[in-house]
Amino acid sequence: MGQRKGRPRTGIKPNTSIRVDLDILHQARIAAVTQKKTLGRWLEEAIMEKIEREQGRKEG
């Protein structure tokens, strides 16, 4: 294998900025707190659920 290029791994996941409607963000924040999760974790789970749901539609 060749040498790695770029920045070394730090173990820290990268942050990503997205634009989202503030009302929807507020609802997501409330849902996350209610489930005792971070907003990021809640969003990750919501995204994965949507991906799985849409893949199920394509297969079915």
N, CA, C and O atoms as a Maestro MAE file, in Angstrom:
{
 s_m_m2io_version
 :::
 2.0.0
}

f_m_ct {
 s_m_title
 :::
 protein
 m_atom[240] {
  # First column is atom index #
  i_m_mmod_type
  r_m_x_coord
  r_m_y_coord
  r_m_z_coord
  i_m_residue_number
  s_m_chain_name
  s_m_pdb_residue_name
  s_m_pdb_atom_name
  i_m_atomic_number
  :::
  1 25 0.837 -1.197 0.000 1 A "MET " " N  " 7
  2 3 0.000 0.000 0.000 1 A "MET " " CA " 6
  3 2 0.870 1.245 0.000 1 A "MET " " C  " 6
  4 15 1.966 1.259 0.560 1 A "MET " " O  " 8
  5 25 0.363 2.278 -0.634 2 A "GLY " " N  " 7
  6 3 1.082 3.538 -0.654 2 A "GLY " " CA " 6
  7 2 0.913 4.291 0.652 2 A "GLY " " C  " 6
  8 15 0.102 3.925 1.502 2 A "GLY " " O  " 8
  9 25 1.680 5.327 0.789 3 A "GLN " " N  " 7
  10 3 1.567 6.129 2.006 3 A "GLN " " CA " 6
  11 2 0.258 6.892 2.016 3 A "GLN " " C  " 6
  12 15 -0.255 7.316 0.980 3 A "GLN " " O  " 8
  13 25 -0.265 7.053 3.225 4 A "ARG " " N  " 7
  14 3 -1.503 7.828 3.378 4 A "ARG " " CA " 6
  15 2 -1.222 9.291 3.099 4 A "ARG " " C  " 6
  16 15 -0.147 9.803 3.410 4 A "ARG " " O  " 8
  17 25 -2.186 9.945 2.520 5 A "LYS " " N  " 7
  18 3 -2.071 11.378 2.273 5 A "LYS " " CA " 6
  19 2 -3.125 12.090 3.082 5 A "LYS " " C  " 6
  20 15 -4.115 11.485 3.493 5 A "LYS " " O  " 8
  21 25 -2.926 13.339 3.308 6 A "GLY " " N  " 7
  22 3 -3.915 14.129 4.029 6 A "GLY " " CA " 6
  23 2 -3.653 14.130 5.526 6 A "GLY " " C  " 6
  24 15 -2.569 13.791 5.998 6 A "GLY " " O  " 8
  25 25 -4.685 14.524 6.246 7 A "ARG " " N  " 7
  26 3 -4.562 14.665 7.694 7 A "ARG " " CA " 6
  27 2 -4.596 13.306 8.376 7 A "ARG " " C  " 6
  28 15 -5.275 12.391 7.909 7 A "ARG " " O  " 8
  29 25 -3.868 13.170 9.477 8 A "PRO " " N  " 7
  30 3 -3.909 11.905 10.216 8 A "PRO " " CA " 6
  31 2 -5.243 11.732 10.921 8 A "PRO " " C  " 6
  32 15 -5.911 12.713 11.248 8 A "PRO " " O  " 8
  33 25 -5.630 10.488 11.154 9 A "ARG " " N  " 7
  34 3 -6.868 10.214 11.868 9 A "ARG " " CA " 6
  35 2 -6.730 10.647 13.318 9 A "ARG " " C  " 6
  36 15 -5.698 10.425 13.951 9 A "ARG " " O  " 8
  37 25 -7.771 11.262 13.827 10 A "THR " " N  " 7
  38 3 -7.749 11.732 15.212 10 A "THR " " CA " 6
  39 2 -8.738 10.977 16.079 10 A "THR " " C  " 6
  40 15 -8.715 11.110 17.303 10 A "THR " " O  " 8
  41 25 -9.601 10.189 15.467 11 A "GLY " " N  " 7
  42 3 -10.636 9.500 16.225 11 A "GLY " " CA " 6
  43 2 -11.874 10.355 16.411 11 A "GLY " " C  " 6
  44 15 -12.882 9.889 16.942 11 A "GLY " " O  " 8
  45 25 -11.803 11.593 15.978 12 A "ILE " " N  " 7
  46 3 -12.935 12.513 16.086 12 A "ILE " " CA " 6
  47 2 -13.666 12.527 14.753 12 A "ILE " " C  " 6
  48 15 -13.052 12.708 13.701 12 A "ILE " " O  " 8
  49 25 -14.979 12.335 14.800 13 A "LYS " " N  " 7
  50 3 -15.765 12.354 13.573 13 A "LYS " " CA " 6
  51 2 -15.873 13.789 13.061 13 A "LYS " " C  " 6
  52 15 -15.972 14.725 13.855 13 A "LYS " " O  " 8
  53 25 -15.853 13.967 11.746 14 A "PRO " " N  " 7
  54 3 -15.956 15.324 11.198 14 A "PRO " " CA " 6
  55 2 -17.343 15.922 11.417 14 A "PRO " " C  " 6
  56 15 -18.341 15.205 11.472 14 A "PRO " " O  " 8
  57 25 -17.387 17.227 11.538 15 A "ASN " " N  " 7
  58 3 -18.652 17.951 11.652 15 A "ASN " " CA " 6
  59 2 -19.106 18.373 10.263 15 A "ASN " " C  " 6
  60 15 -18.288 18.645 9.383 15 A "ASN " " O  " 8
  61 25 -20.412 18.424 10.080 16 A "THR " " N  " 7
  62 3 -20.982 18.832 8.803 16 A "THR " " CA " 6
  63 2 -22.044 19.888 9.057 16 A "THR " " C  " 6
  64 15 -22.860 19.753 9.969 16 A "THR " " O  " 8
  65 25 -22.030 20.927 8.259 17 A "SER " " N  " 7
  66 3 -23.055 21.967 8.372 17 A "SER " " CA " 6
  67 2 -24.132 21.721 7.333 17 A "SER " " C  " 6
  68 15 -23.838 21.438 6.171 17 A "SER " " O  " 8
  69 25 -25.389 21.831 7.761 18 A "ILE " " N  " 7
  70 3 -26.508 21.696 6.836 18 A "ILE " " CA " 6
  71 2 -27.495 22.822 7.100 18 A "ILE " " C  " 6
  72 15 -27.570 23.354 8.207 18 A "ILE " " O  " 8
  73 25 -28.246 23.173 6.074 19 A "ARG " " N  " 7
  74 3 -29.299 24.179 6.235 19 A "ARG " " CA " 6
  75 2 -30.599 23.439 6.478 19 A "ARG " " C  " 6
  76 15 -30.946 22.509 5.751 19 A "ARG " " O  " 8
  77 25 -31.314 23.864 7.511 20 A "VAL " " N  " 7
  78 3 -32.571 23.202 7.840 20 A "VAL " " CA " 6
  79 2 -33.535 24.238 8.401 20 A "VAL " " C  " 6
  80 15 -33.123 25.186 9.069 20 A "VAL " " O  " 8
  81 25 -34.808 24.051 8.129 21 A "ASP " " N  " 7
  82 3 -35.845 24.938 8.646 21 A "ASP " " CA " 6
  83 2 -35.769 24.952 10.175 21 A "ASP " " C  " 6
  84 15 -35.692 23.893 10.798 21 A "ASP " " O  " 8
  85 25 -35.789 26.132 10.778 22 A "LEU " " N  " 7
  86 3 -35.630 26.246 12.230 22 A "LEU " " CA " 6
  87 2 -36.742 25.559 13.009 22 A "LEU " " C  " 6
  88 15 -36.496 25.020 14.088 22 A "LEU " " O  " 8
  89 25 -37.958 25.569 12.482 23 A "ASP " " N  " 7
  90 3 -39.058 24.885 13.166 23 A "ASP " " CA " 6
  91 2 -38.836 23.374 13.191 23 A "ASP " " C  " 6
  92 15 -39.104 22.719 14.198 23 A "ASP " " O  " 8
  93 25 -38.348 22.828 12.085 24 A "ILE " " N  " 7
  94 3 -38.069 21.392 12.023 24 A "ILE " " CA " 6
  95 2 -36.912 21.048 12.955 24 A "ILE " " C  " 6
  96 15 -36.949 20.031 13.649 24 A "ILE " " O  " 8
  97 25 -35.896 21.887 12.970 25 A "LEU " " N  " 7
  98 3 -34.765 21.667 13.871 25 A "LEU " " CA " 6
  99 2 -35.222 21.675 15.323 25 A "LEU " " C  " 6
  100 15 -34.769 20.859 16.125 25 A "LEU " " O  " 8
  101 25 -36.104 22.584 15.656 26 A "HIS " " N  " 7
  102 3 -36.629 22.668 17.020 26 A "HIS " " CA " 6
  103 2 -37.394 21.393 17.380 26 A "HIS " " C  " 6
  104 15 -37.232 20.863 18.480 26 A "HIS " " O  " 8
  105 25 -38.214 20.905 16.470 27 A "GLN " " N  " 7
  106 3 -38.955 19.662 16.709 27 A "GLN " " CA " 6
  107 2 -38.002 18.482 16.896 27 A "GLN " " C  " 6
  108 15 -38.221 17.629 17.757 27 A "GLN " " O  " 8
  109 25 -36.952 18.442 16.089 28 A "ALA " " N  " 7
  110 3 -35.962 17.366 16.208 28 A "ALA " " CA " 6
  111 2 -35.240 17.449 17.547 28 A "ALA " " C  " 6
  112 15 -34.995 16.429 18.192 28 A "ALA " " O  " 8
  113 25 -34.905 18.655 17.957 29 A "ARG " " N  " 7
  114 3 -34.215 18.846 19.236 29 A "ARG " " CA " 6
  115 2 -35.085 18.359 20.395 29 A "ARG " " C  " 6
  116 15 -34.592 17.697 21.309 29 A "ARG " " O  " 8
  117 25 -36.377 18.685 20.357 30 A "ILE " " N  " 7
  118 3 -37.309 18.243 21.398 30 A "ILE " " CA " 6
  119 2 -37.400 16.716 21.410 30 A "ILE " " C  " 6
  120 15 -37.365 16.096 22.473 30 A "ILE " " O  " 8
  121 25 -37.516 16.115 20.222 31 A "ALA " " N  " 7
  122 3 -37.597 14.655 20.136 31 A "ALA " " CA " 6
  123 2 -36.328 14.008 20.689 31 A "ALA " " C  " 6
  124 15 -36.401 12.997 21.388 31 A "ALA " " O  " 8
  125 25 -35.174 14.582 20.382 32 A "ALA " " N  " 7
  126 3 -33.907 14.037 20.870 32 A "ALA " " CA " 6
  127 2 -33.829 14.112 22.390 32 A "ALA " " C  " 6
  128 15 -33.457 13.135 23.041 32 A "ALA " " O  " 8
  129 25 -34.173 15.247 22.953 33 A "VAL " " N  " 7
  130 3 -34.125 15.416 24.410 33 A "VAL " " CA " 6
  131 2 -35.101 14.461 25.080 33 A "VAL " " C  " 6
  132 15 -34.781 13.863 26.107 33 A "VAL " " O  " 8
  133 25 -36.282 14.316 24.509 34 A "THR " " N  " 7
  134 3 -37.295 13.411 25.055 34 A "THR " " CA " 6
  135 2 -36.770 11.978 25.105 34 A "THR " " C  " 6
  136 15 -37.071 11.234 26.039 34 A "THR " " O  " 8
  137 25 -35.987 11.594 24.098 35 A "GLN " " N  " 7
  138 3 -35.430 10.241 24.028 35 A "GLN " " CA " 6
  139 2 -34.059 10.139 24.694 35 A "GLN " " C  " 6
  140 15 -33.401 9.101 24.624 35 A "GLN " " O  " 8
  141 25 -33.636 11.227 25.340 36 A "LYS " " N  " 7
  142 3 -32.343 11.287 26.040 36 A "LYS " " CA " 6
  143 2 -31.179 10.955 25.102 36 A "LYS " " C  " 6
  144 15 -30.293 10.166 25.432 36 A "LYS " " O  " 8
  145 25 -31.211 11.581 23.930 37 A "LYS " " N  " 7
  146 3 -30.160 11.412 22.932 37 A "LYS " " CA " 6
  147 2 -29.638 12.783 22.545 37 A "LYS " " C  " 6
  148 15 -30.301 13.798 22.754 37 A "LYS " " O  " 8
  149 25 -28.444 12.798 21.979 38 A "THR " " N  " 7
  150 3 -27.952 14.050 21.415 38 A "THR " " CA " 6
  151 2 -28.700 14.297 20.108 38 A "THR " " C  " 6
  152 15 -29.227 13.367 19.497 38 A "THR " " O  " 8
  153 25 -28.741 15.541 19.695 39 A "LEU " " N  " 7
  154 3 -29.399 15.871 18.434 39 A "LEU " " CA " 6
  155 2 -28.705 15.148 17.285 39 A "LEU " " C  " 6
  156 15 -29.369 14.625 16.390 39 A "LEU " " O  " 8
  157 25 -27.388 15.115 17.306 40 A "GLY " " N  " 7
  158 3 -26.640 14.436 16.250 40 A "GLY " " CA " 6
  159 2 -26.985 12.964 16.160 40 A "GLY " " C  " 6
  160 15 -27.193 12.436 15.067 40 A "GLY " " O  " 8
  161 25 -27.047 12.295 17.312 41 A "ARG " " N  " 7
  162 3 -27.378 10.870 17.338 41 A "ARG " " CA " 6
  163 2 -28.800 10.645 16.824 41 A "ARG " " C  " 6
  164 15 -29.053 9.719 16.053 41 A "ARG " " O  " 8
  165 25 -29.723 11.504 17.260 42 A "TRP " " N  " 7
  166 3 -31.117 11.385 16.830 42 A "TRP " " CA " 6
  167 2 -31.224 11.552 15.314 42 A "TRP " " C  " 6
  168 15 -31.947 10.809 14.651 42 A "TRP " " O  " 8
  169 25 -30.499 12.531 14.772 43 A "LEU " " N  " 7
  170 3 -30.520 12.759 13.327 43 A "LEU " " CA " 6
  171 2 -29.917 11.578 12.569 43 A "LEU " " C  " 6
  172 15 -30.439 11.179 11.528 43 A "LEU " " O  " 8
  173 25 -28.818 11.015 13.087 44 A "GLU " " N  " 7
  174 3 -28.212 9.842 12.450 44 A "GLU " " CA " 6
  175 2 -29.222 8.707 12.350 44 A "GLU " " C  " 6
  176 15 -29.362 8.080 11.299 44 A "GLU " " O  " 8
  177 25 -29.925 8.445 13.453 45 A "GLU " " N  " 7
  178 3 -30.909 7.367 13.466 45 A "GLU " " CA " 6
  179 2 -32.063 7.656 12.503 45 A "GLU " " C  " 6
  180 15 -32.538 6.755 11.812 45 A "GLU " " O  " 8
  181 25 -32.509 8.902 12.459 46 A "ALA " " N  " 7
  182 3 -33.606 9.271 11.559 46 A "ALA " " CA " 6
  183 2 -33.190 9.095 10.098 46 A "ALA " " C  " 6
  184 15 -33.977 8.620 9.280 46 A "ALA " " O  " 8
  185 25 -31.975 9.472 9.779 47 A "ILE " " N  " 7
  186 3 -31.476 9.327 8.407 47 A "ILE " " CA " 6
  187 2 -31.380 7.850 8.033 47 A "ILE " " C  " 6
  188 15 -31.789 7.460 6.939 47 A "ILE " " O  " 8
  189 25 -30.844 7.029 8.935 48 A "MET " " N  " 7
  190 3 -30.726 5.597 8.661 48 A "MET " " CA " 6
  191 2 -32.100 4.951 8.490 48 A "MET " " C  " 6
  192 15 -32.284 4.107 7.613 48 A "MET " " O  " 8
  193 25 -33.060 5.343 9.320 49 A "GLU " " N  " 7
  194 3 -34.417 4.804 9.190 49 A "GLU " " CA " 6
  195 2 -35.005 5.141 7.822 49 A "GLU " " C  " 6
  196 15 -35.648 4.299 7.194 49 A "GLU " " O  " 8
  197 25 -34.786 6.366 7.364 50 A "LYS " " N  " 7
  198 3 -35.311 6.774 6.054 50 A "LYS " " CA " 6
  199 2 -34.635 5.992 4.935 50 A "LYS " " C  " 6
  200 15 -35.303 5.547 4.002 50 A "LYS " " O  " 8
  201 25 -33.337 5.822 5.016 51 A "ILE " " N  " 7
  202 3 -32.617 5.056 3.991 51 A "ILE " " CA " 6
  203 2 -33.147 3.629 3.932 51 A "ILE " " C  " 6
  204 15 -33.418 3.111 2.849 51 A "ILE " " O  " 8
  205 25 -33.296 2.988 5.095 52 A "GLU " " N  " 7
  206 3 -33.797 1.612 5.138 52 A "GLU " " CA " 6
  207 2 -35.222 1.525 4.592 52 A "GLU " " C  " 6
  208 15 -35.554 0.589 3.866 52 A "GLU " " O  " 8
  209 25 -36.055 2.493 4.939 53 A "ARG " " N  " 7
  210 3 -37.442 2.512 4.475 53 A "ARG " " CA " 6
  211 2 -37.495 2.641 2.951 53 A "ARG " " C  " 6
  212 15 -38.273 1.949 2.295 53 A "ARG " " O  " 8
  213 25 -36.678 3.517 2.396 54 A "GLU " " N  " 7
  214 3 -36.684 3.719 0.946 54 A "GLU " " CA " 6
  215 2 -36.085 2.527 0.207 54 A "GLU " " C  " 6
  216 15 -36.537 2.193 -0.887 54 A "GLU " " O  " 8
  217 25 -35.078 1.883 0.785 55 A "GLN " " N  " 7
  218 3 -34.516 0.685 0.165 55 A "GLN " " CA " 6
  219 2 -35.541 -0.442 0.173 55 A "GLN " " C  " 6
  220 15 -35.599 -1.237 -0.766 55 A "GLN " " O  " 8
  221 25 -36.349 -0.515 1.229 56 A "GLY " " N  " 7
  222 3 -37.399 -1.525 1.315 56 A "GLY " " CA " 6
  223 2 -38.443 -1.342 0.229 56 A "GLY " " C  " 6
  224 15 -38.970 -2.319 -0.303 56 A "GLY " " O  " 8
  225 25 -38.744 -0.093 -0.100 57 A "ARG " " N  " 7
  226 3 -39.716 0.193 -1.168 57 A "ARG " " CA " 6
  227 2 -39.189 -0.266 -2.520 57 A "ARG " " C  " 6
  228 15 -39.939 -0.797 -3.340 57 A "ARG " " O  " 8
  229 25 -37.895 -0.060 -2.750 58 A "LYS " " N  " 7
  230 3 -37.297 -0.438 -4.032 58 A "LYS " " CA " 6
  231 2 -37.262 -1.955 -4.190 58 A "LYS " " C  " 6
  232 15 -37.461 -2.475 -5.288 58 A "LYS " " O  " 8
  233 25 -37.006 -2.667 -3.081 59 A "GLU " " N  " 7
  234 3 -36.918 -4.124 -3.132 59 A "GLU " " CA " 6
  235 2 -38.297 -4.766 -3.196 59 A "GLU " " C  " 6
  236 15 -38.468 -5.822 -3.806 59 A "GLU " " O  " 8
  237 25 -39.293 -4.121 -2.557 60 A "GLY " " N  " 7
  238 3 -40.630 -4.717 -2.448 60 A "GLY " " CA " 6
  239 2 -41.499 -4.441 -3.574 60 A "GLY " " C  " 6
  240 15 -42.645 -4.889 -3.594 60 A "GLY " " O  " 8
  :::
 }
 m_bond[239] {
  # First column is bond index #
  i_m_from
  i_m_to
  i_m_order
  :::
  1 1 2 1
  2 2 3 1
  3 3 4 2
  4 3 5 1
  5 5 6 1
  6 6 7 1
  7 7 8 2
  8 7 9 1
  9 9 10 1
  10 10 11 1
  11 11 12 2
  12 11 13 1
  13 13 14 1
  14 14 15 1
  15 15 16 2
  16 15 17 1
  17 17 18 1
  18 18 19 1
  19 19 20 2
  20 19 21 1
  21 21 22 1
  22 22 23 1
  23 23 24 2
  24 23 25 1
  25 25 26 1
  26 26 27 1
  27 27 28 2
  28 27 29 1
  29 29 30 1
  30 30 31 1
  31 31 32 2
  32 31 33 1
  33 33 34 1
  34 34 35 1
  35 35 36 2
  36 35 37 1
  37 37 38 1
  38 38 39 1
  39 39 40 2
  40 39 41 1
  41 41 42 1
  42 42 43 1
  43 43 44 2
  44 43 45 1
  45 45 46 1
  46 46 47 1
  47 47 48 2
  48 47 49 1
  49 49 50 1
  50 50 51 1
  51 51 52 2
  52 51 53 1
  53 53 54 1
  54 54 55 1
  55 55 56 2
  56 55 57 1
  57 57 58 1
  58 58 59 1
  59 59 60 2
  60 59 61 1
  61 61 62 1
  62 62 63 1
  63 63 64 2
  64 63 65 1
  65 65 66 1
  66 66 67 1
  67 67 68 2
  68 67 69 1
  69 69 70 1
  70 70 71 1
  71 71 72 2
  72 71 73 1
  73 73 74 1
  74 74 75 1
  75 75 76 2
  76 75 77 1
  77 77 78 1
  78 78 79 1
  79 79 80 2
  80 79 81 1
  81 81 82 1
  82 82 83 1
  83 83 84 2
  84 83 85 1
  85 85 86 1
  86 86 87 1
  87 87 88 2
  88 87 89 1
  89 89 90 1
  90 90 91 1
  91 91 92 2
  92 91 93 1
  93 93 94 1
  94 94 95 1
  95 95 96 2
  96 95 97 1
  97 97 98 1
  98 98 99 1
  99 99 100 2
  100 99 101 1
  101 101 102 1
  102 102 103 1
  103 103 104 2
  104 103 105 1
  105 105 106 1
  106 106 107 1
  107 107 108 2
  108 107 109 1
  109 109 110 1
  110 110 111 1
  111 111 112 2
  112 111 113 1
  113 113 114 1
  114 114 115 1
  115 115 116 2
  116 115 117 1
  117 117 118 1
  118 118 119 1
  119 119 120 2
  120 119 121 1
  121 121 122 1
  122 122 123 1
  123 123 124 2
  124 123 125 1
  125 125 126 1
  126 126 127 1
  127 127 128 2
  128 127 129 1
  129 129 130 1
  130 130 131 1
  131 131 132 2
  132 131 133 1
  133 133 134 1
  134 134 135 1
  135 135 136 2
  136 135 137 1
  137 137 138 1
  138 138 139 1
  139 139 140 2
  140 139 141 1
  141 141 142 1
  142 142 143 1
  143 143 144 2
  144 143 145 1
  145 145 146 1
  146 146 147 1
  147 147 148 2
  148 147 149 1
  149 149 150 1
  150 150 151 1
  151 151 152 2
  152 151 153 1
  153 153 154 1
  154 154 155 1
  155 155 156 2
  156 155 157 1
  157 157 158 1
  158 158 159 1
  159 159 160 2
  160 159 161 1
  161 161 162 1
  162 162 163 1
  163 163 164 2
  164 163 165 1
  165 165 166 1
  166 166 167 1
  167 167 168 2
  168 167 169 1
  169 169 170 1
  170 170 171 1
  171 171 172 2
  172 171 173 1
  173 173 174 1
  174 174 175 1
  175 175 176 2
  176 175 177 1
  177 177 178 1
  178 178 179 1
  179 179 180 2
  180 179 181 1
  181 181 182 1
  182 182 183 1
  183 183 184 2
  184 183 185 1
  185 185 186 1
  186 186 187 1
  187 187 188 2
  188 187 189 1
  189 189 190 1
  190 190 191 1
  191 191 192 2
  192 191 193 1
  193 193 194 1
  194 194 195 1
  195 195 196 2
  196 195 197 1
  197 197 198 1
  198 198 199 1
  199 199 200 2
  200 199 201 1
  201 201 202 1
  202 202 203 1
  203 203 204 2
  204 203 205 1
  205 205 206 1
  206 206 207 1
  207 207 208 2
  208 207 209 1
  209 209 210 1
  210 210 211 1
  211 211 212 2
  212 211 213 1
  213 213 214 1
  214 214 215 1
  215 215 216 2
  216 215 217 1
  217 217 218 1
  218 218 219 1
  219 219 220 2
  220 219 221 1
  221 221 222 1
  222 222 223 1
  223 223 224 2
  224 223 225 1
  225 225 226 1
  226 226 227 1
  227 227 228 2
  228 227 229 1
  229 229 230 1
  230 230 231 1
  231 231 232 2
  232 231 233 1
  233 233 234 1
  234 234 235 1
  235 235 236 2
  236 235 237 1
  237 237 238 1
  238 238 239 1
  239 239 240 2
  :::
 }
}
